[in-house]
Amino acid sequence: MTKFLGAVLFTASVALTSFTPSTIKTVKLTKGKPGAVKTIDHKKNFKTASFKVDNENSKLTWAAKKATGDHNGEVKISNGNFAVENNNLKGGSFDIDLNTITDADLTDQASNDKLVSTLKSETFFNTGKFPKASFVISSVTKTSGNQYDVKGKLTIKGITNDVSFPATIAVNGKKLTANAKITVDRTKYDIKFRSKNFFENLGDKVIYDDFDLNVNLTANAQ
């Protein structure tokens, strides 16, 4: 009986697949050759790539509102990298150079300079002490097509908080593009100037707590 079962096992080609957390392997028993075992590592089929953010072709704009109007402008990305597997985003991070912040809506140069100076001061981002902000992806969930739900950690003024937002991310050959709007509560980063949640009787001097970061990134495969 034992010899019969052995003959059956090695008469035909049988594929046995074993799973581990890091890889998938297929073991093939070859006809008539009990000692010939071929292992195929499916991990090799996963295509991974690293993409570096193109600072010059990436753009980050900001928009904030107050009781009497709003302001908007730009700030530059200083560094960034993304990890991609089979054309799907898996992780990444980028830095923001807060010393490059500008205002786009004030046409009077003196008023424009005053606002930018205030944004760089200790009242807001304190760029002398904290010249950069950073974002690090914690998890990425693909919802459909090029649509993702992104969760990560945003650090401003040395304070880190969790943020989440939808994003459109596409990988075409050696180019990656990412577009998203991140809404930030400034008071969580110790920026409380004229917040109605911390100061009373502000009237029309109120500056709303939330501001938006509109992220448009381009990255190239390394």
Secondary structure, 3 states (H helix, E strand, C coil): CHHHHHHHHHHCCEEEEEECCCCEEEEEECCCCCCCEEEEEHHHHCCEEEEEECHHHCEEEEEEEECCEEEEEEEEEEEEEEEEECCEEEEEEEEEEHHHCCCCCCCCHHHHHHHHHHHHCCCCCCCCCCCEEEEEEEEEEEEECCEEEEEEEEEECCEEEEEEEEEEEEEECCEEEEEEEEEEEHHHHCCCCCCCCCCCCCHHHCEEEEEEEEEEEEEEEC
